[in-house]
């Protein structure tokens, strides 16, 4: 799993999760993707978007660092963006 995450091989991650009994619908629900989008990834579509990788990590409870995203502005994580960025915590 860690190697697949580090390589952004989300198809392998999804297959491993399916091996635990989760359907494409269930995976999509967890991460905010439709079943056809999950199927598309399983059939070879690469996930390149930082926002989608962060959402996958958040929905599956994967620490952002395991996906190579050092921080995440997802509301679920409650972590600020890097200092000086538009997404940094103003406090």
C-alpha positions, -999 to 999 in steps of 0.1 A, spaced: 0 0 0 27 25 10 46 20 -23 14 25 -43 6 57 -23 41 71 -28 39 64 -65 3 79 -68 -8 45 -81 -44 51 -70 -57 22 -91 -36 -2 -69 -48 15 -38 -84 11 -49 -78 -26 -58 -64 -32 -23 -94 -15 -8 -118 -36 -30 -100 -66 -16 -113 -56 18 -148 -58 5 -155 -22 -5 -173 -16 -38 -165 11 -63 -196 29 -50 -184 28 -14 -149 40 -24 -164 69 -43 -187 78 -15 -157 79 9 -137 102 -13 -163 122 -31 -160 107 -66 -187 90 -86 -186 53 -93 -177 60 -130 -147 81 -119 -135 53 -96 -139 28 -124 -120 51 -148 -91 52 -123 -92 15 -119 -89 11 -157 -59 33 -160 -67 70 -156 -39 86 -136 -48 110 -107 -25 140 -111 -45 167 -94 -33 177 -59 -69 185 -49 -80 150 -58 -51 133 -41 -58 153 -10 -94 143 -11 -85 107 -15 -62 109 14 -88 127 35 -116 103 26 -96 72 32 -78 84 64 -44 84 47 -19 109 61 -11 135 35 26 127 36 20 91 24 6 106 -8 34 131 -11 13 160 -2 30 177 27 0 197 38 -37 198 30 -62 226 32 -91 201 33 -116 212 60 -115 177 74 -78 180 83 -80 215 97 -44 221 88 -32 254 74 -14 258 42 22 268 40 32 301 55 26 330 32 1 311 10 -34 323 4 -46 292 22 -24 298 53 -41 302 86 -45 340 92 -42 336 130 
